[in-house]
Amino acid sequence: MVSASEWAAPPTRTELIENLVSGVDRYNPNNVGILEDYLYHQIRSQEYDCLANLAILKLYQFNPDLYNPDVVINILIKALTAYPFPDFNLCISLLDERPFPANPDEPDPLPSLLPVLTSLYNLLQQCRFPAFWALYRSDKAESLRDNYTVECVGFEDSVREVVIRAVTPAFKRIGTDRLSTYLDLSGDDLTAYIEKLGWSLDAESGVATLPLNPDNQIVSTVVQENIQLPQLTKIIAHTQTVA
Amino acid sequence: MSQQRKAIWEADLDEELQDVDLNLAIGSYGQNDLYNDVQSRIDEATLVAVQQQMAQQAAFASIPDVVKRFIVHFHQAVLENNLAEITVAYESGWNRLTEKFYAKTEWPEAEVIAPLVNDDQIFLILYRELYYRHVYSRLQPDIDDRFHSYENSCELFNYLLNSDGPVPLQLPEQWLWDIIDEFIYQFQSFCTWRTKVKSKTDEELQLLGEGNQVWSSYSVLNVLYSLIQKSKINEHILALQEGKSTEEIAEIVGEYGVRPLYRMLGYFSIIGLLRVHSLLGDFTLALKVMENVELNQKSPFTRVTACHVTTYYYVGFCYIMLRRYSDAIRAFVSILNFILRMRQYHTRSYQYDQINKTADRMYALFAICNALSPSRLDDNIFNTAKERFGEQITKMSRGEEGIPAFEELFIYACPKFISANPPPYEDPELLQAYIDDPPVEPIQRHLSLFLSEVRAQVPVPTLRSFLKLYTSLDAKKLANFLDADEEEMVQQMMVMKQASRSISRVENGKGLLDGQTISTSDLDFVIDDNMVHIAESTVGRRYAGWFIRNTEHAQRVYDTIKSSPLPPRKVNVTQTQPAQAAPAPPRNAGAKVAWGGIKVA
């Protein structure tokens, strides 16, 4: 799992963005363009930088006239793929009350897509992966798929990574049927994917074996006390001094 | 006589002069018939000014002498930068007089007491700060109070930040913290008041429409960031951590940073930013601004108790919203222990109530964290939390039924969130649309986000109770026990596995956002195709630590007693009695007085 320091400062972040995120310039409305470009860069190259995206949302919070619903939806899509980090909820926290409809010609797609995105996120939270794929492929999410996720490079693969992140700690071996419902892959695609992950597949019984990791090796431990000699020095020393 | 004529003549020209003359005129008293004559010639403005002056005079006269003396003394202390005197006046003097004379009313206005302090503007700004703080806490501020307190704060910060060079003022740390704290509190109070559109009068609506900049989020953030930048407090902290010498530090922080006033203001502004960002819903940024501050007993923020408590409260809350429950628990446990220990020293402080209330909310948050991420805890704190919130705790561990309990505690304990933008007062049409269809309140938004996290973890407690009974179990069997579909159950187990892993700060991690994944549950399991294997970790009895600590304590007591001087030897009681009896008779004899032969008994 990605450690928190990487989440807070991903190595793919450039110095310019780093200065923007960590300094006072993040409040300057003129900088929103730089951050939005960075977001599109993330979308195209399958990278992710949570804090920079949150900075965009914060600028929108203070300057409602900068609000751009496409950007917000893209940020939310990216946040979906970051689970189990709480990014999606953090983004929603920063979406203040409805911004006032600036342009009556272009309707705001966010209010209609937000419930879909939220349900998708809830399904991921509850690890209900088959339901997730079902909702994702359904009509309700059609607009989402056609306009947004199609542009986000590797969106489906990133979601599959989320699934793998959930499956790896919990399983030692998992049936391929189950795995295929989780990943929304079947047959040859599934086999190829499993091999890419480095898992070994037992074709006849249809079971994939996961590599051992710290999470799926369980050991029952008894936490014992560990007394070191230095802790006892004071007591022992005292017995010497007492006449 | 001529003076009065001059006053009437110059009534239109110079109001100030006129004031002075009228003063004398009113003082001299008996010339009523002359006034009756010329009453009609005095125009409206002067009449108002006269009335104001009279009101001020009356107000001035009605100030008790004690208060007047206090103000003069306070002013003197501030002028001389006498920190000890200022502290006494600020902490006990002001509060005592408030209790005695101004418990239900406002203190006299700054203009009224101005003559006492020779119109010292700086002191008046500080006085107004205290005046408005009193209004906000004991009384209901109206729109004028709010606007004026904002202007006063701006003047104060302007004075501190934009004078040529650092100001030669010295104030106690408690006051500096209170300035920042109160500033943010007034901001929050204003935002909450501002969103209640329906109850505003027309005049208020108009003022709000024009006064867009008053208490705007940008200006508040601007103040805090400027204080931080002026005092270069972040560089200062880093330099201290790297162990630089005092001269090097002085060079790094510049002329502002070396003065304790600016240093402490900068430091408290960091905590202030933590608070403001949490109120606005940006939890990661809140923790990010604190990245150089170390959360331990040696940090400067522990010097002011209220600041200490506030810091831990907001840090803990941010961790909860970031789903780092073990970090949150750690923060709450340390601060709650601290409050328990220092409670007896602070009963006289006026902040005692506030600290207690915050402590109560932290107990509620601690109970929430514990329900979501049970771990081996500090029994003391847990017991107190159970006393206070026992009912909710039992409900919360029951899965689905516990959600209302979570909601109740969350609403009780969370900070008073605000929304960054005001309702559209400038545009009446938009305002009407706003009234008809108000957006969701911030607190409801955050509550629903929190509840979605809780809901995801609802199946965990039941699963736990079943898994505890076995070491290995078939998945189908488990599904039968739970009366659930096998597939759903497997998914719930994945949730449980994820719930038991969270990010937490480890020993060497720098900054509050850092951390690594740790396991927080003592119950671990893995699914092997269709078999579930379970392992439980237990804690062995720990007794060595307790024994070592108490042995050392006993040693210290023994050593202290042994090395103390012995008490003076007391003579035995039985020996003293005859000694006392012996001198008595000779005394009697010697005390025979010459006159009248009266024996002294």
Contacts between the chains, C-beta under 8 A, distances in Angstrom:
chain1	res1	chain2	res2	distance
A	1	B	501	7.6
A	1	B	517	5.1
A	3	B	503	7.7
A	3	B	515	7.2
A	3	B	516	5.2
A	3	B	517	7.2
A	4	B	503	4.8
A	4	B	513	6.1
A	4	B	514	5.5
A	4	B	515	4.1
A	4	B	516	6.9
A	5	B	509	7.6
A	5	B	513	7.6
A	5	B	514	4.9
A	5	B	515	7.7
A	8	B	284	7.7
A	8	B	288	7.5
A	8	B	511	7.9
A	8	B	513	4.5
A	8	B	514	7.0
A	22	B	288	7.4
A	24	B	225	5.4
A	24	B	229	7.5
A	27	B	218	7.2
A	27	B	221	6.8
A	50	B	284	7.5
A	51	B	284	6.2
A	51	B	285	8.0
A	51	B	288	7.4
A	54	B	282	6.9
A	54	B	284	6.0
A	54	B	285	7.0
A	58	B	282	5.8
A	58	B	285	7.0
A	61	B	280	7.0
A	61	B	420	4.9
A	61	B	421	7.5
A	62	B	217	6.0
A	62	B	218	6.4
A	62	B	420	5.6
A	62	B	421	7.6
A	64	B	421	6.0
A	84	B	498	5.6
A	86	B	321	7.4
A	86	B	322	5.6
A	86	B	323	4.6
A	86	B	453	7.5
A	89	B	321	7.5
A	89	B	449	4.6
A	89	B	452	7.1
A	89	B	453	7.0
A	90	B	283	6.5
A	90	B	284	6.2
A	90	B	321	7.5
A	90	B	322	7.4
A	92	B	445	7.3
A	92	B	449	5.8
A	93	B	281	4.0
A	93	B	282	7.2
A	93	B	283	7.0
A	93	B	321	7.2
A	93	B	445	7.1
A	93	B	446	6.1
A	93	B	449	6.2
A	94	B	281	5.7
A	94	B	282	5.9
A	96	B	281	7.8
A	96	B	419	5.4
A	96	B	420	5.7
A	96	B	421	6.2
A	96	B	442	7.7
A	97	B	419	5.6
A	97	B	421	7.1
A	97	B	439	3.3
A	97	B	440	6.8
A	97	B	442	7.9
A	98	B	439	5.3
A	100	B	424	6.6
A	100	B	430	6.2
A	118	B	452	7.8
A	121	B	452	7.8
A	122	B	452	5.9
A	122	B	455	7.6
A	122	B	456	7.1
A	125	B	452	6.7
A	125	B	453	7.1
A	125	B	455	7.9
A	125	B	456	3.8
A	125	B	495	7.6
A	126	B	455	7.8
A	126	B	456	5.0
A	126	B	491	6.8
A	126	B	492	7.7
A	126	B	495	5.9
A	127	B	491	4.5
A	127	B	492	7.3
A	127	B	494	4.2
A	127	B	495	4.8
A	127	B	498	7.2
A	128	B	488	7.9
A	128	B	491	5.5
A	129	B	491	7.2
A	130	B	487	7.6
A	166	B	494	4.9
A	166	B	497	7.7
A	166	B	498	6.1
A	167	B	494	6.8
A	169	B	497	5.1
A	169	B	498	7.4
A	169	B	501	6.8
A	170	B	493	6.1
A	170	B	494	4.8
A	170	B	497	4.3
A	170	B	525	7.8
A	170	B	526	6.7
A	170	B	527	5.6
A	171	B	526	6.8
A	171	B	527	4.7
A	171	B	528	7.5
A	172	B	526	5.1
A	172	B	527	6.8
A	172	B	528	4.3
A	172	B	529	7.7
A	172	B	533	7.9
A	173	B	528	5.3
A	173	B	529	4.4
A	174	B	527	7.2
A	174	B	529	6.5
A	175	B	529	5.9
A	175	B	530	7.6
A	178	B	487	7.5
A	178	B	490	7.2
A	207	B	529	5.5
A	215	B	497	7.3
A	215	B	501	7.0
A	215	B	519	7.9
A	216	B	526	4.6
A	217	B	526	7.3
A	218	B	524	4.4
A	218	B	525	6.4
A	218	B	526	5.2
A	218	B	533	6.4
A	218	B	534	7.4
A	218	B	535	4.1
A	219	B	535	6.0
A	220	B	524	7.9
A	220	B	535	3.8
A	220	B	536	5.6
A	220	B	537	6.0
A	220	B	538	7.9
A	221	B	535	8.0
A	221	B	537	4.3
A	221	B	538	7.9
A	222	B	537	6.9
A	222	B	538	5.3
A	222	B	539	7.5
A	222	B	540	5.4
A	223	B	537	6.4
A	223	B	538	7.1
A	223	B	539	4.5
A	223	B	540	6.0
A	224	B	540	4.5
A	225	B	540	6.1
A	225	B	541	7.8
A	225	B	542	5.1
A	225	B	543	7.5
A	225	B	544	5.3
A	225	B	545	7.4
A	227	B	544	4.7
A	227	B	548	7.9
A	231	B	544	8.0
A	231	B	548	6.0
A	232	B	548	6.9
A	234	B	552	5.7
A	234	B	555	7.5
A	235	B	548	6.6
A	235	B	551	5.3
A	235	B	552	6.8
A	235	B	555	7.4
A	238	B	555	5.1
